């Protein structure tokens, strides 16, 4: 046993082993640096810096340093510098170990003039909120770089596949639930174009189509996607220009066809009263499509609504009913409803030479963006590919994809559960407010040369102002905040992102670095003097002779 331990000590403490380990460590750092610049810091950490094999290389280097020092005991004066250097390396290694396991490395977003105190950490978590029980359950997801099968279960919820970096892949899938035949669940894809511009868009009324809306705005044009049954009433040239829509029966009518009187208030507003079951519903269609009850409370859950076409005549509004297209032509002062065929005749629109083409129509299938695993790509310190995180869960044999873009609500065992895929956060005992953000650009370009944050820090001792920029971080209560990046919203307002760090091993790393410096000087001094003595001795003998 002693012989085996002695052999291990000689092997790990030998020069050959040290050279091999240093070469492996250097190669890993080179690959890690490339990954960090091209794929992002987080991906580099998951594939290189925080992997078991990279930690094993560092652990073997640590043992090699320790054994190399032990093999040169008892102490010799000429090796005092060598011992000091290796002691410094050991202390640096201990400081790095403490930082890795106990340190904090995250970021905090500071919107303009908005209090912030949440540090976002790299770890991804699944949050399940059960409002009826007043409970929030969290599950930490694997620290993986590629698709990982979890295979765990919680209250009839199976956690299946986690994708830390994903893109969306479009497809048509069957509906998970059954819907009445009369309920509109259709989806259509269109192309709107003129001689200068073309734009594809997809609109859906399917309840399971969470990635696609029923309305879209393209510049000054507002596009509304409505049930197919409404096209018939839009085509009617009724004097009131009012359409009554009963969602429960999927029927559209007009006040004229039903013999409903349209009355006018003293202020000139039109209103109608419709009998529904044992009660009455009052409508002010020129103000809102929703009815009011006897107490004038708005009933947004009502099946009956009244649309006033007059509200959509002043500005460009396009109404799509699946295979039918409706619009108002100001020049002819008339409403038109035309039929569209899939990849057939183009429908000419009365705005800037635009025409509309129906590219695809589905009556029941659900348009879905399914997450697929991918490698991330980074540009200007931001991911331009693979910034989607996704988790597939199974409930009662049905699979759902949960992403970090939006939450999900499911009814499980009679209880509503809210699901969210978020980052782990740390709440600070103090608060930040970004009062001003300054950015200088390179002359003649829009490329940022430098950017700085002026923040106000609120603590128990009162507020204080600070200036954060490169090489000038803010240190407070063990935290160090560095200027990391920035973002800009559509209104042109800048937000600042600070990296937030807590490094308990920093004093040891500073001490170890100091010992490395002093040890190098001592080693050079002792060996340089020894070499000089050997060179000078023959010269003295020759002179004496």
C-alpha positions in Angstrom: 0.0 0.0 0.0 2.8 2.4 0.9 4.6 1.5 -2.4 1.4 2.4 -4.3 1.0 5.7 -2.5 4.6 6.5 -3.1 4.2 5.8 -6.8 1.2 8.0 -7.0 3.1 10.8 -5.2 6.0 10.5 -7.6 3.8 10.4 -10.6 1.6 13.4 -9.7 4.5 15.3 -8.3 6.7 14.7 -11.3 7.5 17.2 -14.0 6.0 15.1 -16.8 2.6 14.9 -15.1 2.7 18.6 -14.4 3.5 19.4 -18.1 0.6 17.1 -19.3 -1.9 18.7 -16.9 -0.8 22.2 -17.8 -1.2 21.4 -21.5 -4.7 19.9 -21.0 -5.7 22.9 -18.9 -4.4 25.3 -21.5 -6.2 23.5 -24.3 -9.4 23.5 -22.3 -9.0 27.3 -21.7 -8.4 28.0 -25.4 -11.6 26.0 -26.4 -13.5 27.7 -23.5 -12.4 31.2 -24.7 -13.6 30.4 -28.2 -16.9 29.0 -26.9 -17.4 32.0 -24.6 -16.9 34.5 -27.5 -19.1 32.6 -30.1 -21.7 30.7 -28.0 -21.9 32.9 -24.9 -20.5 32.8 -21.3 -23.3 30.6 -20.0 -22.8 27.9 -22.7 -19.0 28.0 -22.1 -19.6 27.4 -18.4 -21.9 24.4 -19.0 -19.6 22.8 -21.6 -16.2 23.6 -20.3 -15.6 25.6 -17.1 -18.2 23.9 -14.9 -17.9 20.4 -16.1 -16.7 17.5 -14.0 -13.7 16.8 -16.2 -12.4 20.4 -16.1 -12.8 20.3 -12.3 -10.9 17.0 -12.3 -8.0 18.6 -14.2 -7.8 21.4 -11.7 -8.0 19.0 -8.8 -5.1 17.0 -10.3 -3.1 20.2 -10.8 -3.7 21.0 -7.2 -2.5 17.6 -6.0 0.5 17.8 -8.4 1.5 21.1 -6.8 1.2 19.7 -3.3 3.1 16.5 -4.0 5.8 18.4 -5.9 6.4 20.4 -2.7 6.3 17.3 -0.5 8.8 15.5 -2.6 11.3 18.3 -2.0 11.2 18.1 1.8 13.0 18.6 4.2 13.3 22.3 3.4 16.4 23.5 1.5 17.5 27.1 1.4 17.9 27.2 -2.4 14.2 26.0 -2.7 12.7 28.7 -0.5 11.4 30.5 -3.5 10.0 27.2 -4.9 8.1 26.5 -1.7 6.7 30.0 -1.6 5.5 29.8 -5.2 3.8 26.4 -4.6 2.2 27.7 -1.4 0.8 30.6 -3.4 -0.6 28.3 -6.0 -2.3 26.2 -3.2 -3.8 29.3 -1.6 -5.1 30.5 -5.0 -6.6 27.1 -5.6 -8.4 27.2 -2.2 -9.7 30.7 -2.9 -11.0 29.6 -6.3 -12.7 26.6 -4.7 -14.5 28.8 -2.1 -15.6 31.2 -4.9 -17.0 28.3 -7.0 -19.1 26.8 -4.2 -20.0 29.9 -2.2 -19.8 32.8 -4.5 -22.6 34.7 -6.3 -22.4 35.5 -10.0 -25.4 37.1 -11.6 -26.8 40.3 -13.1 -29.3 43.0 -12.3 -31.3 44.9 -14.8 -31.9 48.6 -14.1 -34.7 50.2 -16.1 -34.7 54.1 -16.0 -36.0 55.6 -12.8 -37.4 52.2 -11.7 -36.4 50.6 -8.3 -34.7 47.2 -8.7 -33.3 44.8 -6.2 -33.5 41.3 -7.9 -30.2 39.6 -9.0 -30.8 37.1 -11.8 -28.7 34.0 -11.3 -27.6 31.6 -14.1 -29.7 28.6 -12.7 -33.0 27.8 -14.5 -36.0 26.8 -12.4 -39.5 25.6 -12.9 -42.0 27.4 -10.8 -45.4 25.9 -10.1 -47.9 28.1 -8.3 -51.1 26.6 -6.8 -53.3 29.6 -5.9 -56.0 27.5 -4.1 -53.4 26.2 -1.7 -51.4 29.4 -1.5 -48.2 27.5 -2.4 -45.3 27.9 -4.8 -43.2 24.9 -5.7 -39.8 25.3 -7.4 -37.7 22.7 -9.1 -34.1 23.5 -10.2 -33.6 22.3 -13.8 -30.3 20.5 -14.9 -27.3 22.7 -15.5 -27.0 21.2 -19.0 -25.9 22.5 -22.3 -28.0 20.1 -24.4 -31.3 18.4 -24.3 -31.7 16.4 -21.1 -34.3 13.8 -20.1 -35.5 14.6 -16.5 -38.0 11.7 -15.8 -39.4 13.0 -12.6 -43.1 13.4 -11.5 -45.0 15.7 -9.2 -48.7 15.5 -8.6 -49.6 13.9 -11.9 -47.1 16.2 -13.7 -44.3 14.4 -15.5 -41.2 16.5 -16.2 -39.8 15.1 -19.5 -37.3 16.9 -21.7 -35.5 20.1 -20.9 -34.0 22.2 -23.7 -31.6 24.9 -22.3 -31.0 26.3 -25.8 -33.8 26.0 -28.4 -35.4 27.4 -31.5 -38.9 27.3 -32.7 -40.0 24.9 -35.5 -43.4 25.6 -37.1 -45.9 22.8 -37.7 -49.5 21.8 -37.7 -50.7 19.6 -34.9 -54.0 18.0 -33.9 -55.9 19.7 -31.1 -55.4 18.2 -27.6 -59.0 18.9 -26.6 -62.4 18.4 -28.3 -64.5 21.5 -29.4 -68.1 21.8 -30.6 -68.5 21.8 -34.3 -70.0 25.3 -34.3 -67.1 26.8 -32.4 -64.7 28.7 -34.7 -61.2 27.3 -34.5 -59.9 28.0 -37.9 -56.4 29.4 -38.9 -55.2 31.2 -42.0 -51.9 32.4 -43.4 -51.9 35.4 -45.8 -49.5 37.4 -47.9 -50.1 41.2 -48.2 -47.9 43.0 -50.8 -47.5 45.8 -53.2 -44.7 46.7 -55.6 -42.4 47.8 -52.7 -43.0 45.5 -49.7 -44.4 42.1 -48.9 -45.4 40.6 -45.5 -46.6 37.1 -44.5 -48.7 36.7 -41.4 -50.7 33.9 -39.7 -53.8 34.5 -37.6 -55.7 32.0 -35.6 -58.9 31.6 -33.5 -57.9 28.2 -32.1 -57.9 28.3 -28.2 -54.7 26.2 -28.2 -52.8 28.5 -30.6 -50.8 30.3 -27.9 -48.1 31.5 -30.3 -50.4 33.3 -32.8 -52.9 36.1 -32.3 -56.2 37.0 -33.9 -55.2 40.6 -34.6 -52.1 42.2 -36.0 -51.0 45.7 -36.9 -48.9 46.4 -40.0 -48.0 50.1 -39.9 -51.3 52.1 -40.2 -53.3 49.0 -41.1 -55.1 47.1 -38.4 -56.0 43.5 -39.3 -58.8 41.7 -37.5 -59.3 37.9 -37.8 -63.0 36.9 -37.1 -65.2 33.8 -37.3 -66.2 32.8 -40.8 -69.9 33.3 -40.0 -69.5 37.0 -39.6 -68.6 37.5 -43.3 -72.3 37.2 -44.4 -73.4 40.2 -42.2 -70.4 42.3 -43.1 -71.5 42.0 -46.7 -75.0 43.3 -46.0 -75.7 46.9 -46.8 -77.9 47.7 -43.8 -78.6 51.3 -42.9 -77.5 51.1 -39.3 -74.2 49.4 -40.2 -74.6 47.3 -37.0 -73.9 43.5 -36.8 -75.3 41.4 -34.0 -73.1 38.4 -33.3 -74.3 35.4 -31.1 -71.3 33.4 -30.2 -73.4 30.5 -28.7 -75.1 29.8 -32.0 -72.4 31.2 -34.3 -75.0 33.4 -36.0 -74.9 36.9 -37.2 -77.9 39.2 -37.6 -78.7 42.9 -38.1 -81.1 45.1 -36.2 -83.1 45.5 -39.4 -83.5 41.7 -39.9 -84.6 41.2 -36.3 -86.8 44.2 -36.1 -84.9 45.8 -33.2 -85.4 49.5 -32.7 -82.3 51.6 -32.5 -82.8 54.5 -30.0 -80.8 57.6 -29.5 -79.9 59.2 -26.1 -80.1 63.0 -25.4 -76.3 63.2 -26.2 -76.8 61.5 -29.6 -75.5 58.1 -28.7 -77.2 55.1 -30.3 -78.3 52.2 -28.0 -80.2 48.9 -28.4 -82.0 46.7 -25.9 -82.0 42.9 -26.6 -83.9 40.3 -24.6 -81.7 37.4 -23.5 -83.3 34.6 -21.6 -85.1 36.2 -18.6 -83.2 39.5 -18.8 -82.3 42.4 -21.0 -79.0 43.5 -22.4 -78.3 47.1 -23.3 -75.8 48.0 -26.0 -74.0 51.3 -26.9 -72.4 49.9 -30.1 -70.6 53.1 -31.1 -68.7 52.9 -27.8 -68.2 49.2 -27.1 -69.3 45.8 -28.6 -70.0 44.5 -25.1 -73.5 44.7 -23.5 -74.5 46.1 -20.1 -76.9 44.6 -17.6 -79.7 46.5 -15.7 -77.1 48.1 -13.4 -75.0 49.2 -16.4 -72.2 46.8 -15.6 -70.2 45.7 -18.7 -70.6 42.0 -19.4 -67.4 41.0 -21.3 -68.3 37.3 -20.9 -71.6 37.7 -22.9 -72.2 35.6 -25.9 -73.9 38.4 -27.7 -71.9 41.4 -29.1 -72.8 44.2 -31.5 -70.2 45.5 -33.9 -70.5 49.0 -35.5 -68.9 49.1 -38.9 -68.9 52.9 -38.6 -66.0 52.7 -36.1 -63.7 51.2 -38.8 -64.3 53.5 -41.7 -62.0 56.4 -40.9 -58.8 54.4 -40.7 -57.5 51.4 -42.7 -59.0 48.2 -41.2 -59.0 44.8 -42.8 -61.3 42.1 -41.7 -60.4 38.5 -42.5 -62.9 35.6 -42.1 -60.8 32.7 -43.1 -61.6 32.5 -46.8 -63.4 35.8 -47.0 -62.0 39.4 -46.9 -63.8 42.5 -45.8 -62.9 46.2 -46.0 -64.3 49.7 -46.4 -63.5 51.7 -49.5 -63.5 55.4 -48.8 -63.6 56.4 -52.4 -66.7 54.4 -53.1 -68.1 54.8 -49.6 -69.0 51.2 -49.5 -68.2 48.0 -47.6 -66.9 45.0 -49.7 -66.6 41.4 -48.8 -64.7 39.2 -51.3 -63.9 35.5 -51.4 -60.2 34.4 -51.4 -58.9 31.0 -52.6 -55.8 29.3 -51.3 -53.0 30.5 -53.6 -55.6 31.7 -56.0 -56.8 35.1 -57.2 -55.4 38.1 -55.3 -57.8 40.4 -53.5 -57.1 44.0 -54.4 -57.2 46.3 -51.3 -58.0 50.1 -51.4 -54.7 51.2 -49.8 -51.4 52.0 -51.5 -51.8 49.4 -54.2 -51.8 46.5 -51.7 -53.3 43.1 -52.5 -54.0 40.1 -50.3 -53.3 36.4 -51.1 -54.6 33.5 -49.0 -51.6 31.1 -48.6 -53.0 28.4 -46.3 -56.2 27.7 -44.4 -56.9 25.1 -41.7 -60.3 24.5 -40.1 -59.2 22.4 -37.1 -55.4 21.8 -37.0 -53.4 23.9 -34.5 -50.5 26.1 -35.7 -47.6 25.4 -33.3 -44.1 26.5 -32.8 -42.4 23.4 -31.3 -39.1 24.0 -29.5 -36.1 22.1 -30.9 -32.7 21.9 -29.4 -29.9 24.0 -31.0 -26.5 25.5 -30.3 -26.6 29.1 -29.2 -24.9 31.9 -31.2 -23.8 35.1 -29.6 -23.4 38.6 -31.1 -22.5 41.8 -29.3 -22.8 39.9 -25.9 -26.4 38.9 -26.7 -27.8 35.6 -28.0 -29.1 35.8 -31.5 -30.0 32.1 -31.7 -30.9 29.6 -29.0 -32.2 32.2 -26.5 -35.3 30.1 -25.9 -35.5 27.7 -23.0 -38.2 25.0 -23.0 -39.5 22.1 -20.9 -41.9 19.5 -22.0 -44.4 18.3 -19.3 -47.0 15.6 -19.5 -50.4 15.8 -17.8 -52.9 13.0 -18.2 -51.2 11.7 -21.3 -51.1 15.1 -23.0 -47.8 16.8 -23.7 -47.3 20.5 -23.3 -44.2 22.7 -24.0 -43.5 25.4 -21.4 -41.0 28.1 -22.4 -39.4 31.1 -20.8 -41.3 33.4 -23.1 -44.7 32.9 -21.4 -46.3 31.0 -18.6 -49.0 28.3 -18.8 -52.1 27.6 -16.7 -53.6 24.1 -16.5 -56.4 22.6 -14.5 -55.1 19.5 -12.7 -57.2 17.4 -10.3 -59.7 20.3 -10.0 -57.0 22.8 -9.1 -55.6 25.6 -11.2 -51.8 25.5 -11.5 -49.6 28.2 -13.0 -46.3 27.1 -14.6 -43.4 29.4 -15.3 -39.8 28.8 -16.6 -37.6 31.4 -15.0 -34.2 32.2 -13.7 -33.3 31.8 -10.1 -33.2 35.2 -8.3 -31.6 36.7 -5.2 -33.3 39.6 -3.5 -30.9 42.3 -2.3 -31.2 44.0 1.1 -30.9 47.3 -0.6 -32.3 48.9 -3.8 -31.0 50.5 -7.0 -32.5 53.2 -9.2 -30.9 54.2 -12.5 -31.0 58.0 -12.6 -29.0 58.5 -15.9 -27.3 56.4 -18.5 -24.5 57.8 -20.6 -23.1 56.2 -23.8 -20.3 57.6 -26.0 -20.1 56.3 -29.6 -17.1 56.0 -32.0 -16.8 59.0 -34.3 -18.9 58.7 -37.4 -20.5 55.4 -36.3 -23.3 54.1 -34.1 -20.9 51.7 -32.4 -20.7 52.3 -28.6 -17.3 53.3 -27.4 -18.1 53.3 -23.7 -21.2 53.4 -21.5 -21.7 54.5 -17.9 -24.4 54.3 -15.3 -25.4 56.8 -12.7 -27.3 55.1 -9.9 -28.9 56.0 -6.6 -28.5 53.4 -3.9 -31.1 53.2 -1.2 -30.0 51.6 2.1 -31.0 51.8 5.8 -28.6 54.8 6.1 -30.3 56.7 3.4 -29.7 57.3 -0.4 -26.4 57.8 -2.0 -25.3 58.5 -5.6 -22.7 56.4 -7.4 -21.1 56.4 -10.8 -20.4 53.0 -12.4 -18.2 52.5 -15.5 -15.4 50.2 -16.7 -12.8 49.7 -14.1 -14.9 51.6 -11.6 -17.3 49.2 -10.0 -19.6 49.8 -7.0 -18.8 47.8 -3.8 -21.4 47.5 -1.1 -22.1 45.0 1.7 -19.9 42.3 0.1 -21.3 42.8 -3.4 -19.4 44.2 -6.4 -21.4 45.6 -9.3 -19.7 46.1 -12.7 -21.0 47.8 -15.8 -21.9 44.9 -18.1 -24.2 45.9 -20.9 -27.2 47.9 -21.8 -30.5 47.7 -23.8 -32.9 50.2 -25.5 -36.7 50.0 -25.8 -38.8 51.2 -28.7 -39.2 54.7 -27.1 -35.4 55.1 -27.1 -35.0 54.8 -23.3 -31.9 53.0 -22.1 -31.7 50.3 -19.4 -28.4 49.3 -17.8 -27.3 45.8 -16.9 -24.8 45.4 -14.1 -23.0 42.1 -13.3 -23.3 41.3 -9.6 -20.6 39.3 -7.8 -19.9 38.1 -4.3 -16.4 36.5 -4.1 -15.6 35.1 -0.6 -12.4 33.6 -1.9 -11.0 36.9 -3.2 -8.7 37.6 -0.1 -7.1 34.1 -0.5 -6.6 34.7 -4.2 -5.0 38.1 -3.5 -2.7 36.5 -0.9 -1.8 33.6 -3.2 -1.0 36.0 -6.0 1.3 38.0 -3.7 3.1 34.9 -2.6 3.6 33.9 -6.3 5.2 37.3 -6.9 7.4 37.1 -3.8 8.3 33.5 -4.4 9.4 34.2 -8.0 11.6 37.1 -6.8 13.1 34.9 -4.0 13.7 31.9 -6.4 15.4 34.2 -8.9 17.6 35.8 -6.3 18.8 32.6 -4.7 19.5 30.8 -7.9 21.0 33.8 -9.7 23.4 34.3 -6.8 24.4 30.6 -6.8 25.0 30.7 -10.6 27.1 33.9 -10.2 29.3 32.2 -7.5 30.0 29.2 -9.8 31.0 31.6 -12.7 33.1 33.8 -10.5 35.1 31.1 -8.7 37.2 29.9 -11.8 38.0 33.5 -12.6 39.3 34.1 -9.1 41.5 31.0 -9.2 43.0 32.1 -12.6 43.8 35.5 -11.2 45.5 34.0 -8.1 47.5 31.6 -10.2 
